[in-house]
Amino acid sequence: MLMDDKPTNNQVVDPMPPEKMAEIRRRQHKGQDFPFSVRNISVLAYAQGFTLWHYRAPTQPLSSLLVAGYFLPAADMFSPGDIILLSACNGGTVRFVIQTNPAVITVPLS
């Protein structure tokens, strides 16, 4: 399943392979390729276990925010069903969190 694909009710989302997750964590630890910053994420609303988030990345293109593993450093903050508003230097989008363990997987909100 691609990151932009919407799951159907009977579709199972394959988790990211452990070796891919390990590589992402190594690269994040070294500060390479994934410039996620916890300082740029904030809660806009919270109710009954649902959180509406805003992530602002004014110097990054939107495509960099949609890379698999980008939100991995914040996986423990998100829950399936949360919504993330993304703001980048060249646009924005709204994403729906469908999985947080072992990786954060989002799909476009339609």
Phi and psi in degrees as a GROMACS rama.xvg file:
@    title "Ramachandran Plot"
@    xaxis  label "Phi"
@    yaxis  label "Psi"
@TYPE xy
-80.1433  159.16  LEU-2
-60.296  -32.822  MET-3
-88.8845  -4.92939  ASP-4
-75.372  143.901  ASP-5
-93.5255  131.182  LYS-6
-75.5849  148.514  PRO-7
-94.2735  171.207  THR-8
-58.8177  -33.1244  ASN-9
-100.67  7.90614  ASN-10
-92.4996  133.118  GLN-11
-95.1613  133.628  VAL-12
-90.186  120.797  VAL-13
-72.6646  129.266  ASP-14
-70.3821  160.179  PRO-15
-66.8699  136.074  MET-16
-58.0203  142.634  PRO-17
-56.2214  -36.3641  PRO-18
-68.0254  -33.2683  GLU-19
-68.3852  -42.8645  LYS-20
-61.9989  -41.7305  MET-21
-61.4321  -41.7956  ALA-22
-64.2813  -41.8949  GLU-23
-62.0828  -44.9995  ILE-24
-62.1752  -41.3603  ARG-25
-61.4581  -44.2237  ARG-26
-67.3215  -39.3993  ARG-27
-65.1921  -41.6412  GLN-28
-60.6625  -36.4882  HIS-29
-82.7889  -5.0632  LYS-30
78.3018  22.2006  GLY-31
-100.537  138.796  GLN-32
67.2381  -26.3843  ASP-33
-124.846  83.7218  PHE-34
-82.3016  44.4861  PRO-35
-62.896  138.659  PHE-36
-130.89  120.565  SER-37
-63.8887  -20.4335  VAL-38
-68.6271  -19.1257  ARG-39
-94.7834  1.7261  ASN-40
-110.816  138.485  ILE-41
-144.285  155.176  SER-42
-87.3135  126.458  VAL-43
-93.8606  -36.0584  LEU-44
-156.706  149.297  ALA-45
-144.422  133.765  TYR-46
-161.532  131.214  ALA-47
49.5061  43.595  GLN-48
84.4114  -2.0666  GLY-49
-100.565  137.376  PHE-50
-127.75  133.739  THR-51
-102.219  118.232  LEU-52
-107.548  156.609  TRP-53
-129.309  127.784  HIS-54
-118.364  122.362  TYR-55
-110.915  123.54  ARG-56
-132.228  77.7168  ALA-57
-66.4117  -15.0185  PRO-58
-110.458  2.83938  THR-59
-113.301  144.266  GLN-60
-72.0903  153.01  PRO-61
-56.2432  -38.327  LEU-62
-58.4625  -31.1433  SER-63
-70.2887  -24.5332  SER-64
-80.4601  -15.8857  LEU-65
-98.5236  4.81433  LEU-66
-70.6779  137.524  VAL-67
-55.9115  131.554  ALA-68
91.3699  -4.83579  GLY-69
-56.7832  -43.4137  TYR-70
-91.9376  10.4432  PHE-71
-55.0875  -38.6862  LEU-72
-62.1542  -20.1453  PRO-73
-110.359  17.7587  ALA-74
-55.3821  -35.3343  ALA-75
-74.5513  -9.81425  ASP-76
-87.2003  -29.7368  MET-77
-91.3866  157.891  PHE-78
-131.872  148.402  SER-79
-56.0455  134.732  PRO-80
101.232  -13.7777  GLY-81
-68.6283  158.927  ASP-82
-122.385  136.347  ILE-83
-119.991  122.726  ILE-84
-89.5887  123.581  LEU-85
-107.782  130.148  LEU-86
-122.038  122.963  SER-87
-125.334  179.196  ALA-88
-68.9446  -21.9871  CYS-89
-121.101  19.7285  ASN-90
147.439  -168.218  GLY-91
-153.439  171.506  GLY-92
-160.541  169.812  THR-93
-118.802  130.796  VAL-94
-122.017  148.588  ARG-95
-111.425  127.168  PHE-96
-81.4217  120.34  VAL-97
-107.326  -16.9002  ILE-98
-156.147  142.914  GLN-99
-125.95  -11.384  THR-100
-136.781  123.042  ASN-101
-87.0266  -5.20603  PRO-102
-138.297  156.184  ALA-103
-82.9719  119.444  VAL-104
-119.778  126.095  ILE-105
-120.851  155.024  THR-106
-132.151  158.355  VAL-107
-61.415  142.328  PRO-108
-84.7914  126.552  LEU-109
